[in-house]
Amino acid sequence: MIKHGGEFDPIGARLRVDLRGLTLESAAMSDSENEGEVKPALEWLSERYPDSPRKRLKDWFAKGRIQLDGVVIKKPHQQITDPGDRLSMGGTLPPVFFRHLPTRIHAQATLLYIDSSLAIVNKGAGLLSVPVPDSNQVSALTVLEKFLQGKGATELDQQKGVHRKRLIPLPVHRLDQYTSGIICFAMNPKARESLVRQVRDHTFLREYMAIGDGKLDQKRGEWRAWFRLDEEGMHQTVFATEEEGATEAISRYEVVEEYSWPTAVKGQRHTVSKLRLRLETGLKHQLRIHAAGAGVPLLGDRHYHPDYKAALKNKGGMPYNVQRQALHASSLGLVHPETGKMRRFTCKFTKDLADLETMLRDKSQGQ
């Protein structure tokens, strides 16, 4: 029911996206910062501006003129992989509201970035993305709004031109409640219009890290199927070919690492795969359904992994003691609504998934 194969841009390649006749070129995203040669940012900048003395380049860093992915960096000796066009002389950027970022705004939410157009939050597993009607459950959106009008108000009120009460976070996209990672909120209706358009046009880049139970023969490729959501908006029906009322769902995958160990059956091994997943479309439970259909259901997935469904039904212990789906939104790429520049935001595995990864690696190595 799911197509395999196809091409998945290798990390560090260039991604070209056609948007209404215009070509937008952006750096392909990677959750890993240790791939390729690593050198100080000053060295990369020196290669880009060979006629500029190092003293002048250092002065540019000190004055905040150097940007990596649109974010000012002031440490010339910061170790980075080849940044390509991501390292540049910056122009005017919207002011970032808080001096100290990232900052924790809730037990399950950290504010990574915020300006007059958008906010980036690292959401913990278990926290809703946005409020649910007729529910008092807290959400990342309401947490951010409360912080801006509460603990963050003093710092905001000290800044000229910032109208705090106009800063109302607006939803752009969502993460499942038990999926952790990066989520974007718009900070005004005009910015939201731009960001939502990018989501709908599939130029809003969303990349995830996941741990799937199984082994894929092809190490990178494409999953493609057609989904039809029921009237209640709860369950997807999946089709191998186009069907009336169904929407095409496309995901790209890459196997990052495999963990395997002998089973009780002589000569056989069980494999668990760490995956990098990218949404080309963004339908409900898309990555989880695609992974399950490809034979690598996500560890901890109580809807699409048969072992976890059975454990939930029988009220038994969860395999590997994984309490939620092993899926983490690790990267976002978007065109900033105000500057028109490509921005990228990343975050690492949460502690529970990092601990799971360590356990699997140790098991694979026979420890």
URRA-V67748 format. One record per backbone hydrogen bond with DSSP energy under -1.0 kcal/mol. NH is the residue of the N-H (numbers start at 1). CO is the residue of the C=O. E is the energy in kcal/mol with one decimal. If there is no record, write none. Layout:
nh->NH co->CO e->E
nh->NH co->CO e->E
This chain:
nh->3 co->224 e->-1.2
nh->13 co->10 e->-2.3
nh->15 co->26 e->-2.3
nh->17 co->24 e->-2.1
nh->19 co->22 e->-3.3
nh->22 co->19 e->-1.9
nh->24 co->17 e->-2.4
nh->26 co->15 e->-2.1
nh->28 co->13 e->-1.9
nh->39 co->80 e->-2.5
nh->41 co->78 e->-1.9
nh->42 co->76 e->-2.9
nh->44 co->40 e->-1.6
nh->45 co->41 e->-2.5
nh->46 co->42 e->-2.5
nh->47 co->43 e->-1.8
nh->48 co->44 e->-1.4
nh->49 co->45 e->-2.4
nh->52 co->49 e->-1.7
nh->57 co->53 e->-2.0
nh->58 co->54 e->-2.8
nh->59 co->55 e->-1.7
nh->60 co->56 e->-1.9
nh->61 co->57 e->-1.9
nh->62 co->58 e->-2.5
nh->63 co->59 e->-1.9
nh->64 co->61 e->-1.8
nh->65 co->60 e->-2.6
nh->67 co->88 e->-3.0
nh->68 co->71 e->-2.9
nh->69 co->86 e->-2.2
nh->71 co->68 e->-1.8
nh->73 co->66 e->-2.2
nh->78 co->75 e->-1.8
nh->80 co->39 e->-2.6
nh->86 co->83 e->-2.4
nh->87 co->84 e->-1.1
nh->88 co->67 e->-2.5
nh->90 co->65 e->-2.5
nh->97 co->114 e->-1.1
nh->103 co->111 e->-2.1
nh->105 co->109 e->-1.9
nh->106 co->109 e->-1.5
nh->109 co->106 e->-1.5
nh->110 co->122 e->-1.7
nh->111 co->103 e->-2.9
nh->112 co->120 e->-2.7
nh->113 co->120 e->-1.5
nh->115 co->118 e->-2.3
nh->119 co->185 e->-2.7
nh->120 co->113 e->-2.9
nh->121 co->183 e->-2.6
nh->122 co->110 e->-3.0
nh->123 co->181 e->-3.2
nh->124 co->108 e->-3.1
nh->126 co->177 e->-2.7
nh->127 co->124 e->-1.5
nh->128 co->138 e->-1.0
nh->135 co->132 e->-1.3
nh->140 co->128 e->-2.7
nh->141 co->129 e->-1.7
nh->143 co->139 e->-2.3
nh->144 co->140 e->-2.2
nh->145 co->141 e->-2.3
nh->146 co->142 e->-2.5
nh->147 co->143 e->-2.2
nh->148 co->144 e->-2.4
nh->149 co->145 e->-1.7
nh->152 co->147 e->-2.9
nh->153 co->150 e->-1.5
nh->156 co->152 e->-1.8
nh->157 co->153 e->-2.8
nh->159 co->156 e->-1.6
nh->162 co->159 e->-1.2
nh->166 co->163 e->-1.9
nh->167 co->164 e->-1.9
nh->168 co->166 e->-1.5
nh->170 co->186 e->-2.7
nh->179 co->176 e->-1.9
nh->180 co->327 e->-1.5
nh->181 co->123 e->-2.7
nh->182 co->329 e->-2.3
nh->183 co->121 e->-2.3
nh->185 co->119 e->-2.7
nh->186 co->170 e->-2.4
nh->187 co->117 e->-2.6
nh->192 co->188 e->-2.3
nh->193 co->189 e->-2.2
nh->194 co->190 e->-1.6
nh->195 co->191 e->-2.6
nh->196 co->192 e->-3.1
nh->197 co->193 e->-1.7
nh->198 co->194 e->-1.6
nh->199 co->195 e->-1.9
nh->200 co->196 e->-2.6
nh->201 co->197 e->-2.3
nh->202 co->199 e->-1.1
nh->203 co->198 e->-2.5
nh->204 co->198 e->-1.3
nh->205 co->333 e->-2.1
nh->207 co->331 e->-2.3
nh->208 co->277 e->-3.3
nh->209 co->328 e->-2.8
nh->210 co->275 e->-2.3
nh->211 co->326 e->-1.7
nh->212 co->273 e->-3.1
nh->213 co->297 e->-3.2
nh->214 co->212 e->-1.2
nh->221 co->253 e->-2.0
nh->222 co->5 e->-2.5
nh->223 co->251 e->-3.1
nh->225 co->249 e->-2.0
nh->226 co->239 e->-2.5
nh->227 co->247 e->-3.0
nh->228 co->237 e->-2.2
nh->230 co->235 e->-2.3
nh->233 co->230 e->-1.8
nh->237 co->228 e->-2.4
nh->239 co->226 e->-2.9
nh->246 co->243 e->-2.1
nh->247 co->227 e->-3.3
nh->249 co->225 e->-3.5
nh->251 co->223 e->-2.5
nh->252 co->278 e->-2.6
nh->253 co->221 e->-2.3
nh->254 co->276 e->-1.4
nh->255 co->219 e->-3.3
nh->256 co->274 e->-2.7
nh->257 co->274 e->-1.3
nh->259 co->272 e->-3.0
nh->261 co->270 e->-1.6
nh->263 co->268 e->-2.4
nh->268 co->265 e->-2.1
nh->270 co->261 e->-2.9
nh->272 co->259 e->-3.0
nh->273 co->212 e->-3.0
nh->274 co->257 e->-3.1
nh->275 co->210 e->-3.2
nh->276 co->254 e->-2.9
nh->277 co->208 e->-2.7
nh->278 co->252 e->-2.7
nh->279 co->206 e->-2.1
nh->280 co->250 e->-2.2
nh->281 co->250 e->-1.7
nh->286 co->283 e->-2.1
nh->289 co->285 e->-2.6
nh->290 co->286 e->-2.8
nh->291 co->287 e->-2.6
nh->292 co->288 e->-1.9
nh->293 co->289 e->-2.6
nh->294 co->290 e->-1.6
nh->295 co->292 e->-1.4
nh->296 co->291 e->-2.7
nh->299 co->211 e->-2.4
nh->301 co->298 e->-1.9
nh->305 co->301 e->-1.6
nh->309 co->305 e->-2.3
nh->310 co->306 e->-2.3
nh->311 co->307 e->-2.1
nh->312 co->308 e->-2.2
nh->313 co->309 e->-2.2
nh->314 co->310 e->-2.6
nh->316 co->311 e->-2.6
nh->321 co->318 e->-2.4
nh->322 co->319 e->-1.9
nh->326 co->299 e->-2.6
nh->327 co->325 e->-2.2
nh->328 co->209 e->-2.6
nh->329 co->180 e->-3.2
nh->330 co->207 e->-1.2
nh->331 co->207 e->-2.1
nh->332 co->345 e->-2.4
nh->333 co->205 e->-2.2
nh->334 co->343 e->-2.3
nh->336 co->341 e->-3.3
nh->340 co->336 e->-2.4
nh->343 co->334 e->-3.4
nh->345 co->332 e->-2.4
nh->347 co->330 e->-2.0
nh->354 co->350 e->-2.6
nh->355 co->351 e->-2.7
nh->356 co->352 e->-1.7
nh->357 co->353 e->-2.5
nh->358 co->354 e->-2.1
nh->359 co->355 e->-2.4
nh->360 co->356 e->-2.5
nh->361 co->357 e->-2.3
nh->362 co->358 e->-2.6
nh->363 co->359 e->-2.4
nh->364 co->360 e->-2.4
nh->365 co->361 e->-1.7
nh->366 co->363 e->-1.2
nh->367 co->362 e->-3.0
